[in-house]
Amino acid sequence: MNAPAAEPLPDRPRPSLAVATIVLAQCLSTSLWFSPSGVADSLMLDWQLSAAAFSWLLAATQLGFIAGTLAFAFSGAADRFQPTRIFVVCSLLGALANAAVTWGVTDYGVFWSLRFGVGMCLAGIYPLGMKMLVQRVGSKPAAALGWLVGMLTLGTAMPHALRALGQSWPWPEVLLGSSVLAVLGAGLVAWMGQPPRPTVATPNTTPSPSTAPVRLNTHAIKAVIAVRGFRASALGYFGHMWELYAFWSVLPWLSLPIARALTEPGDSLSSAVAWISFAVIGIGFFGCVLGGLWSRRVGSARVAASALAASGLMCVGYPFIPDTWPLVQLGALLFWGVCVVADSPQFSAMSSQYAPPQWLGSALVLQNGVGFLITVLSILLLGWAVQHWGSMALWLLAPGPALGLWALRPLLQKA
């Protein structure tokens, strides 16, 4: 007698398709992160914002991200609920908070609070995207993380592309466009569904980034800081973060003299600024992906050190390029855009490698929390300094790569 036919399993994307879906959704949903930067000029004009007040809006998102990360850490929600559900809910709530400022809001405090809320939602998008990815690819996520961080970079650049494509759009429509992209990202992850459950349990396995308990406590902090390799990677990451988001935040200002020199009379200056900003941020995608491929040959520490050295040289050298050389300035910014983020996935890989497995979740929470707190300080400082010192203010970013290179010495000696 023939055995009854097994019921067909519900349709789920193949692992490769699932990875592609996750990284694309990450790109769409993280467009919320710097959505005000894409419309900085018109937003500051309509709201009568100073450069310092605008920098505080960007800082609000970073502070919200830190608060959201800590909330996930202390509550354990990232482990108690399916990451796909968290991603979808946070993408939808983030899209709502991002769009709400266009619905008749006139108070700066409300605007700031909404951006803080967007940051909290991003804490359920970026880290949970990493977790979903690791669930799909298993124990060797380094190359996939390069794609994921690359897509985060493209997502950060997306508001500038929206601004360039809709050069006649008022700023509310650009912000609404970012919210629509985030809703599409939520839809992709909802369609993808949960990863298939393993049919056989393997006892005594080491926790992976997808299964390690995310808890922040004093014992865990002491344990991870005591590990020399993790300490070196985390300090290098802190130096990287001092430079990265501050550089991205002032790109419209750095792009302005280039756009003035390269656009013809009558062409849209704001559109040119937006395209340059998009290109400089977006080209970091290639830095992340190529850095991940290169790390297979030379190791993550050497890739990170090379990127830090190159971006550090740009911090020091860019102010010496005269405004009468716009093509040289553009080439330098594009080169800087590649190196400034190429080390980001490598720091994630190194920290995951050196952190004690039983405290992996706490280690990554600690590293991300401190790193994004540093970005708040550098964004505010650079936003103020460029108004007073011009491009020489970029020298304030140089200590970040310098600290990173100094911190990586023990790992480079082992490489």
HELIX and SHEET records of a PDB file:
HELIX    1   1 PRO A   15  SER A   29  1                                  15    
HELIX    2   2 THR A   30  LEU A   32  5                                   3    
HELIX    3   3 SER A   35  VAL A   39  5                                   5    
HELIX    4   4 ALA A   40  TRP A   47  1                                   8    
HELIX    5   5 ALA A   51  SER A   75  1                                  25    
HELIX    6   6 ALA A   77  ARG A   80  1                                   4    
HELIX    7   7 PRO A   83  ALA A  100  1                                  18    
HELIX    8   8 TYR A  108  LEU A  122  1                                  15    
HELIX    9   9 TYR A  126  VAL A  137  1                                  12    
HELIX   10  10 ALA A  142  LEU A  165  1                                  24    
HELIX   11  11 TRP A  171  MET A  192  1                                  22    
HELIX   12  12 THR A  218  ILE A  225  1                                   8    
HELIX   13  13 ARG A  228  SER A  249  1                                  22    
HELIX   14  14 LEU A  251  LEU A  262  1                                  12    
HELIX   15  15 LEU A  269  GLY A  282  1                                  14    
HELIX   16  16 GLY A  284  VAL A  298  1                                  15    
HELIX   17  17 SER A  300  GLY A  317  1                                  18    
HELIX   18  18 TYR A  318  PHE A  320  5                                   3    
HELIX   19  19 PRO A  326  ALA A  342  1                                  17    
HELIX   20  20 SER A  344  TYR A  354  1                                  11    
HELIX   21  21 PRO A  357  TRP A  359  5                                   3    
HELIX   22  22 LEU A  360  TRP A  389  1                                  30    
HELIX   23  23 GLY A  390  LEU A  397  5                                   8    
HELIX   24  24 PRO A  399  ALA A  407  1                                   9    
HELIX   25  25 ARG A  409  LYS A  414  1                                   6    
END                                                                             
